[in-house]
Amino acid sequence: MLDLSLFPPSALVDGEDLLIGGCSLRAIAERYGTPAFVIDEGSLRERAREYRTAMTSRHPRATVCFAVKSFPSVSMIRVLVSEGLGCDVVGAGELRMALAAGADPAAIVMHGNAKTDADITAALDARIGYIVVDGFDDIDRIERLAGPGAAVPVLLRVSPGIDADTHQAMATGGSASKFGVSLDQAPGAIARIRAGGVADLRGLHAHIGSQITSLAQFEAEVAALAALGERFDVYNLGGGLGVRYEKADTAPSIAQYTQALLGAARTHLGAGIEVIVEPGRSLVAPMAVTLYRVVTVKRNARTHVAVDGGMGDNLEHSLYGQRFSPAVIGRWDAPQALADLVGRHCESGDVITPDVPLADPRIGDLIVVPVTGAYCFTMGNNYNAALRPPVVYCADGAARLGVRRETFDDLLAREMPVNGT
Ligand code: LLP
């Protein structure tokens, strides 16, 4: 029988079907087509509340900002904002999405290692909560664009010199990081912000990376900020908590994470500070699945099970070697054999997960891949002019479309008649 431990909490086997939020995945595939992202909306809301309560019950001045980059859809932001979360946005585009979703500007934080004038102007115009200063050029830009006396609330991003135990591309807090200023440079940046008299430095920010499962590394991050000596009113400690993708994986719970992080904050930084966290993956990854249909099965030197999506909707294996735990819907008890679950795109790197047990998949079968709620939709692309999938929200037996499937007309809409056609 299917092990549901990696699936969204409402997942339920119903004969040869799987229900999410009380909705049949077979019916969703018929109605919306495949591939499709399917969200367990009730559990997503619960998880947002769990995050908020885990923070505020341990530390009254605590804010949870959803890292919009992990699922930048107005539909997703609207759900999370309605549960009382703020937003972490990178650049003017994500800010535009957050505002369109009705996020309170005061609860928005803007990041970016290379913010343009347009990004900063958008943040100033919207009067967001904090702009996170990533380096000296940001300070110049804010001063030039905001003008004297503006008192723009900012945090300074510090790279705390911690090489997080994660994929190299997702580690952001080491001494060679492109993000923030180093611990050595921080005092100079702090003095520079204050001397300018335009940005109002309220506190510090750090984010050491993503898919991190060692709580000690988060505690070390807090200690590194404290070692700078000065105390601030606000500390944004980033996101980064990892999740389980495969049965053998382990990851701290939200309760364990917030306990460790806030414990370290209290010890090193004091009880009265405002603490912000910016979860992406740990909030949304486990709350969605991707639904595919098998297009072809090839038994050569290896067995290739190819579905109607792939690296157009999931780059995690191609970029980071991330493995998933797919299941063939309805073949719960059929004998499993190792196969490469691959996509329909024109390169050999188009693999969802290699060497994964699958139960006798055949053409037309539905394959469900859990834990695809973070960074899959967002890095979706049109390789081979593939159409990006829809996002379907399921709750209480009702399915609602949050994002429609892209159409060929969408793809053609940006084309200009340069060749006279
Ligand atoms: N805050 C900042 C400043 C960040 O850069 C990030 C993620 C987060 C918060 C949220 O981190 P999370 O809680 O989701 O770990 N493209 C990669 C992930 C890159 C993460 C970038 N920054 C992937 O597909 O796995």
Residues whose N, C-alpha, C, O or C-beta is under 5 A from the ligand:
A	BS01	LLP	A67 S70 H111 H207 G209 S210 Q211 G238 G239 G240 L241 E278 P279 G280 R281 S282 Y375
